[in-house]
Amino acid sequence: MLHEKPIILVVEDERTTLQLMGEMLEKLEYQPILAENGIEALEALEQKLPDLVISDVLMPKMDGITLCRIIKGNPHTRLIPLVLITGLGSSDDRVRGIEAGADDFISKPFQLAELTARLGSLLKLKQFTDELINAEEVIFSLALAVDAKDPYIHGHCQRLAKISVEIGKQLHLSDEELQALHRGGILHDIGKIGIPESILFKTGPLTAEEIDVMSNHPEKGEQICKPLRTLANALPIIRHHHEHIDGSGYPDKLKGEAIPLGARIVAVVDFFDALITDRPYRKALSHEEALNMLHTAVMNGHLDAQIVDIITDLVREMGEK
């Protein structure tokens, strides 16, 4: 979350200007952290994450464009707003700054009123982003809480997410698609939070009515996550991870490639992890026994053959650990 007195990292190689900007920010009731080049700025980031970064473009050792590219390329810092200070006629710097991910620009010489307005706007945006992240973290915590309630599946979501991403890499999926797999793997069963424990943890066969209640969890999970735009790419996985290739799954009875690829991947890994985990009604199967059952599920029209082949290779490469 945004600090009570926002922390602003200023990167400027001209010491007089750097000190002046520090004093200016203090008058605006910000906490300035001062660095004379990009390398010092990265060292400062390791000590404390600021709420915003202001950097000159032309600096020795590491220029502002390079610094911007590093900050925006790091998952831990990429959401920190970054303002580049450029010369009045330096359109090339602005183009390179946009390509590096800069959020805004200030031209030299700048006015206090302009600096105040731009910082205020970006800090409000940072606050909104932080609130979205906090809401997302709450949803992930709920998903892990569902996972932790059942000693037989504890750690299932993390395992599923990890293996799903490995399969995604084998399929050469984009970073965005891999992120969706990770999020979808963690959140795929979050809809079970609305299912009574008497059904969720029942050791015997479920009644027809109980099966209907259990079968609603993909739709409930989608409803829980839908308000957050940051989870949009995971929604098809959450909703469709119980669809079958032959159309006999739920909730929408999708067939074949109409089922989103991420959902087909998670379906395979979900089935595999369930088989190699102890259950109240049976002991865990060996990896080889579980793989045989996956291939049987392919023949029965339930799972994607290509994905089952990939997980088979991955599991046999890793061995039974």
NURO-135185 format. One record per residue (C-alpha): residue number from 1; x, y, z. Coordinates in steps of 0.1 Angstrom, whole numbers. Layout:
# residues N
+-----+-------+-------+-------+
|   i |    xx |    yy |    zz |
+-----+-------+-------+-------+
| NUM |     X |     Y |     Z |
...
+-----+-------+-------+-------+
END
This chain:
# residues 321
+-----+-------+-------+-------+
|   i |    xx |    yy |    zz |
+-----+-------+-------+-------+
|   1 |     0 |     0 |     0 |
|   2 |     9 |    36 |    -5 |
|   3 |    30 |    49 |    24 |
|   4 |    14 |    75 |    47 |
|   5 |    41 |    99 |    35 |
|   6 |    47 |    87 |    -1 |
|   7 |    83 |    76 |    -7 |
|   8 |    98 |    90 |   -40 |
|   9 |   131 |    79 |   -54 |
|  10 |   149 |   107 |   -73 |
|  11 |   177 |    97 |   -97 |
|  12 |   198 |   126 |  -110 |
|  13 |   235 |   129 |  -116 |
|  14 |   237 |   167 |  -111 |
|  15 |   240 |   171 |   -73 |
|  16 |   227 |   206 |   -71 |
|  17 |   195 |   196 |   -90 |
|  18 |   192 |   164 |   -69 |
|  19 |   193 |   183 |   -36 |
|  20 |   169 |   209 |   -49 |
|  21 |   144 |   182 |   -59 |
|  22 |   148 |   165 |   -26 |
|  23 |   140 |   198 |    -8 |
|  24 |   111 |   204 |   -31 |
|  25 |    96 |   170 |   -24 |
|  26 |   100 |   174 |    14 |
|  27 |    80 |   207 |    12 |
|  28 |    53 |   187 |    -6 |
|  29 |    54 |   163 |    24 |
|  30 |    69 |   134 |     5 |
|  31 |    98 |   113 |    16 |
|  32 |   126 |   116 |    -9 |
|  33 |   153 |    90 |   -15 |
|  34 |   182 |   104 |   -35 |
|  35 |   205 |    86 |   -60 |
|  36 |   231 |   100 |   -84 |
|  37 |   228 |    73 |  -111 |
|  38 |   209 |    42 |  -121 |
|  39 |   232 |    18 |  -102 |
|  40 |   226 |    37 |   -69 |
|  41 |   189 |    37 |   -76 |
|  42 |   188 |    -1 |   -80 |
|  43 |   207 |    -5 |   -47 |
|  44 |   181 |    18 |   -31 |
|  45 |   153 |    -3 |   -45 |
|  46 |   167 |   -33 |   -28 |
|  47 |   166 |   -16 |     6 |
|  48 |   131 |    -1 |     3 |
|  49 |   104 |     0 |   -24 |
|  50 |    93 |    36 |   -32 |
|  51 |    59 |    46 |   -42 |
|  52 |    72 |    64 |   -73 |
|  53 |   105 |    69 |   -92 |
|  54 |   117 |   101 |  -109 |
|  55 |   147 |    97 |  -131 |
|  56 |   168 |   119 |  -154 |
|  57 |   175 |   103 |  -188 |
|  58 |   211 |   113 |  -193 |
|  59 |   233 |    99 |  -165 |
|  60 |   267 |    82 |  -162 |
|  61 |   271 |    45 |  -153 |
|  62 |   234 |    37 |  -161 |
|  63 |   211 |    60 |  -179 |
|  64 |   174 |    66 |  -171 |
|  65 |   161 |    45 |  -201 |
|  66 |   181 |    15 |  -189 |
|  67 |   170 |    20 |  -153 |
|  68 |   134 |    22 |  -165 |
|  69 |   136 |   -10 |  -185 |
|  70 |   151 |   -29 |  -155 |
|  71 |   124 |   -16 |  -131 |
|  72 |    96 |   -23 |  -155 |
|  73 |   110 |   -58 |  -163 |
|  74 |   111 |   -69 |  -126 |
|  75 |    78 |   -84 |  -113 |
|  76 |    85 |   -68 |   -79 |
|  77 |    89 |   -33 |   -91 |
|  78 |    71 |   -30 |  -125 |
|  79 |    40 |   -15 |  -110 |
|  80 |    59 |    14 |   -94 |
|  81 |    51 |    46 |  -114 |
|  82 |    82 |    60 |  -132 |
|  83 |    86 |    95 |  -145 |
|  84 |   115 |   104 |  -168 |
|  85 |   130 |   139 |  -169 |
|  86 |   138 |   149 |  -205 |
|  87 |   150 |   179 |  -224 |
|  88 |   124 |   201 |  -242 |
|  89 |   134 |   189 |  -277 |
|  90 |   143 |   153 |  -268 |
|  91 |   114 |   134 |  -286 |
|  92 |   138 |   104 |  -292 |
|  93 |   142 |   101 |  -254 |
|  94 |   104 |   101 |  -250 |
|  95 |   100 |    74 |  -277 |
|  96 |   126 |    52 |  -260 |
|  97 |   111 |    59 |  -226 |
|  98 |    76 |    48 |  -238 |
|  99 |    92 |    16 |  -252 |
| 100 |   109 |    10 |  -219 |
| 101 |    76 |    14 |  -200 |
| 102 |    78 |    49 |  -185 |
| 103 |    45 |    62 |  -171 |
| 104 |    51 |    99 |  -176 |
| 105 |    76 |   126 |  -186 |
| 106 |    86 |   160 |  -173 |
| 107 |   106 |   184 |  -195 |
| 108 |   135 |   205 |  -182 |
| 109 |   131 |   231 |  -169 |
| 110 |    99 |   221 |  -150 |
| 111 |    76 |   241 |  -128 |
| 112 |    67 |   231 |   -92 |
| 113 |    30 |   232 |  -101 |
| 114 |    35 |   207 |  -130 |
| 115 |    56 |   184 |  -108 |
| 116 |    30 |   185 |   -81 |
| 117 |     1 |   177 |  -105 |
| 118 |    19 |   148 |  -122 |
| 119 |    31 |   132 |   -90 |
| 120 |    -4 |   135 |   -74 |
| 121 |   -20 |   119 |  -104 |
| 122 |     5 |    90 |  -105 |
| 123 |     3 |    84 |   -68 |
| 124 |   -35 |    81 |   -70 |
| 125 |   -31 |    56 |   -97 |
| 126 |    -6 |    37 |   -76 |
| 127 |   -31 |    36 |   -47 |
| 128 |   -58 |    22 |   -69 |
| 129 |   -34 |    -4 |   -82 |
| 130 |   -24 |   -14 |   -47 |
| 131 |   -61 |   -18 |   -37 |
| 132 |   -66 |   -41 |   -67 |
| 133 |   -36 |   -61 |   -57 |
| 134 |   -49 |   -64 |   -21 |
| 135 |   -83 |   -76 |   -34 |
| 136 |   -65 |  -101 |   -56 |
| 137 |   -45 |  -113 |   -26 |
| 138 |   -76 |  -118 |    -6 |
| 139 |   -91 |  -140 |   -33 |
| 140 |   -59 |  -161 |   -36 |
| 141 |   -59 |  -164 |     2 |
| 142 |   -95 |  -177 |     1 |
| 143 |   -85 |  -203 |   -25 |
| 144 |   -55 |  -215 |    -4 |
| 145 |   -78 |  -216 |    26 |
| 146 |  -101 |  -240 |     8 |
| 147 |   -71 |  -261 |    -2 |
| 148 |   -58 |  -261 |    34 |
| 149 |   -91 |  -272 |    49 |
| 150 |   -88 |  -307 |    35 |
| 151 |   -56 |  -326 |    47 |
| 152 |   -59 |  -349 |    17 |
| 153 |   -55 |  -322 |    -9 |
| 154 |   -33 |  -297 |    11 |
| 155 |    -9 |  -281 |   -14 |
| 156 |   -29 |  -293 |   -44 |
| 157 |   -34 |  -258 |   -59 |
| 158 |     3 |  -249 |   -57 |
| 159 |    13 |  -283 |   -73 |
| 160 |   -13 |  -279 |  -100 |
| 161 |    -2 |  -244 |  -108 |
| 162 |    34 |  -254 |  -110 |
| 163 |    30 |  -284 |  -133 |
| 164 |     4 |  -266 |  -155 |
| 165 |    30 |  -238 |  -161 |
| 166 |    56 |  -264 |  -170 |
| 167 |    32 |  -279 |  -196 |
| 168 |    25 |  -244 |  -209 |
| 169 |    63 |  -239 |  -214 |
| 170 |    65 |  -271 |  -234 |
| 171 |    37 |  -257 |  -256 |
| 172 |    57 |  -224 |  -260 |
| 173 |    28 |  -204 |  -245 |
| 174 |    33 |  -166 |  -240 |
| 175 |    42 |  -151 |  -206 |
| 176 |     6 |  -139 |  -204 |
| 177 |    -8 |  -174 |  -210 |
| 178 |    16 |  -189 |  -185 |
| 179 |     5 |  -163 |  -159 |
| 180 |   -31 |  -173 |  -166 |
| 181 |   -22 |  -210 |  -160 |
| 182 |    -6 |  -201 |  -127 |
| 183 |   -35 |  -180 |  -115 |
| 184 |   -61 |  -205 |  -129 |
| 185 |   -42 |  -234 |  -112 |
| 186 |   -43 |  -216 |   -78 |
| 187 |   -80 |  -205 |   -82 |
| 188 |   -96 |  -233 |  -101 |
| 189 |  -114 |  -247 |   -71 |
| 190 |  -122 |  -214 |   -52 |
| 191 |  -159 |  -220 |   -60 |
| 192 |  -158 |  -248 |   -35 |
| 193 |  -158 |  -222 |    -7 |
| 194 |  -196 |  -221 |   -12 |
| 195 |  -201 |  -258 |    -9 |
| 196 |  -212 |  -273 |    25 |
| 197 |  -184 |  -293 |    43 |
| 198 |  -209 |  -322 |    46 |
| 199 |  -207 |  -325 |     8 |
| 200 |  -171 |  -314 |     3 |
| 201 |  -156 |  -339 |    28 |
| 202 |  -181 |  -367 |    24 |
| 203 |  -162 |  -400 |    23 |
| 204 |  -190 |  -420 |     7 |
| 205 |  -207 |  -417 |   -27 |
| 206 |  -225 |  -384 |   -33 |
| 207 |  -262 |  -383 |   -40 |
| 208 |  -276 |  -369 |   -73 |
| 209 |  -285 |  -337 |   -55 |
| 210 |  -250 |  -334 |   -39 |
| 211 |  -234 |  -340 |   -73 |
| 212 |  -254 |  -311 |   -86 |
| 213 |  -242 |  -288 |   -58 |
| 214 |  -206 |  -299 |   -63 |
| 215 |  -208 |  -294 |  -101 |
| 216 |  -217 |  -257 |   -95 |
| 217 |  -182 |  -248 |   -82 |
| 218 |  -167 |  -238 |  -115 |
| 219 |  -194 |  -212 |  -121 |
| 220 |  -193 |  -200 |   -85 |
| 221 |  -155 |  -197 |   -88 |
| 222 |  -159 |  -176 |  -120 |
| 223 |  -184 |  -153 |  -102 |
| 224 |  -160 |  -148 |   -73 |
| 225 |  -131 |  -138 |   -95 |
| 226 |  -150 |  -119 |  -123 |
| 227 |  -151 |   -85 |  -105 |
| 228 |  -113 |   -83 |  -107 |
| 229 |  -100 |   -74 |  -142 |
| 230 |   -66 |   -86 |  -132 |
| 231 |   -80 |  -122 |  -131 |
| 232 |   -97 |  -120 |  -165 |
| 233 |   -73 |  -143 |  -182 |
| 234 |   -78 |  -170 |  -156 |
| 235 |  -116 |  -170 |  -158 |
| 236 |  -119 |  -195 |  -187 |
| 237 |   -97 |  -219 |  -168 |
| 238 |  -118 |  -216 |  -136 |
| 239 |  -151 |  -221 |  -155 |
| 240 |  -141 |  -248 |  -179 |
| 241 |  -115 |  -271 |  -161 |
| 242 |  -142 |  -298 |  -158 |
| 243 |  -152 |  -299 |  -195 |
| 244 |  -145 |  -331 |  -214 |
| 245 |  -131 |  -334 |  -249 |
| 246 |  -162 |  -354 |  -259 |
| 247 |  -186 |  -328 |  -245 |
| 248 |  -197 |  -348 |  -215 |
| 249 |  -182 |  -324 |  -189 |
| 250 |  -196 |  -293 |  -172 |
| 251 |  -208 |  -266 |  -169 |
| 252 |  -212 |  -258 |  -206 |
| 253 |  -206 |  -292 |  -223 |
| 254 |  -179 |  -278 |  -245 |
| 255 |  -161 |  -301 |  -270 |
| 256 |  -126 |  -305 |  -282 |
| 257 |  -107 |  -273 |  -290 |
| 258 |  -138 |  -252 |  -280 |
| 259 |  -125 |  -259 |  -245 |
| 260 |   -98 |  -232 |  -237 |
| 261 |   -63 |  -246 |  -238 |
| 262 |   -56 |  -235 |  -203 |
| 263 |   -86 |  -253 |  -190 |
| 264 |   -76 |  -285 |  -209 |
| 265 |   -41 |  -283 |  -193 |
| 266 |   -55 |  -278 |  -158 |
| 267 |   -80 |  -306 |  -162 |
| 268 |   -52 |  -331 |  -170 |
| 269 |   -30 |  -319 |  -141 |
| 270 |   -60 |  -318 |  -117 |
| 271 |   -68 |  -354 |  -125 |
| 272 |   -32 |  -366 |  -122 |
| 273 |   -26 |  -349 |   -88 |
| 274 |   -59 |  -363 |   -75 |
| 275 |   -47 |  -398 |   -84 |
| 276 |   -13 |  -396 |   -68 |
| 277 |   -27 |  -382 |   -35 |
| 278 |   -42 |  -402 |    -6 |
| 279 |   -80 |  -401 |    -4 |
| 280 |  -102 |  -413 |    25 |
| 281 |  -115 |  -441 |     2 |
| 282 |   -81 |  -452 |   -13 |
| 283 |   -44 |  -448 |   -11 |
| 284 |   -24 |  -427 |   -36 |
| 285 |   -16 |  -444 |   -69 |
| 286 |    20 |  -446 |   -82 |
| 287 |    29 |  -421 |  -109 |
| 288 |    29 |  -449 |  -135 |
| 289 |    -5 |  -462 |  -124 |
| 290 |   -18 |  -426 |  -125 |
| 291 |    -4 |  -420 |  -160 |
| 292 |   -21 |  -452 |  -173 |
| 293 |   -54 |  -439 |  -160 |
| 294 |   -48 |  -406 |  -178 |
| 295 |   -43 |  -424 |  -211 |
| 296 |   -75 |  -444 |  -204 |
| 297 |   -93 |  -411 |  -198 |
| 298 |   -80 |  -400 |  -233 |
| 299 |   -95 |  -431 |  -249 |
| 300 |  -128 |  -424 |  -230 |
| 301 |  -129 |  -389 |  -246 |
| 302 |  -123 |  -370 |  -214 |
| 303 |   -88 |  -356 |  -216 |
| 304 |   -66 |  -339 |  -243 |
| 305 |   -43 |  -365 |  -257 |
| 306 |   -15 |  -340 |  -265 |
| 307 |   -14 |  -327 |  -230 |
| 308 |   -15 |  -362 |  -215 |
| 309 |    15 |  -371 |  -236 |
| 310 |    34 |  -340 |  -224 |
| 311 |    27 |  -346 |  -187 |
| 312 |    37 |  -383 |  -192 |
| 313 |    71 |  -372 |  -205 |
| 314 |    75 |  -346 |  -177 |
| 315 |    67 |  -371 |  -150 |
| 316 |    89 |  -398 |  -164 |
| 317 |   118 |  -373 |  -167 |
| 318 |   114 |  -362 |  -131 |
| 319 |   109 |  -397 |  -117 |
| 320 |    88 |  -405 |   -87 |
| 321 |   101 |  -381 |   -61 |
+-----+-------+-------+-------+
END
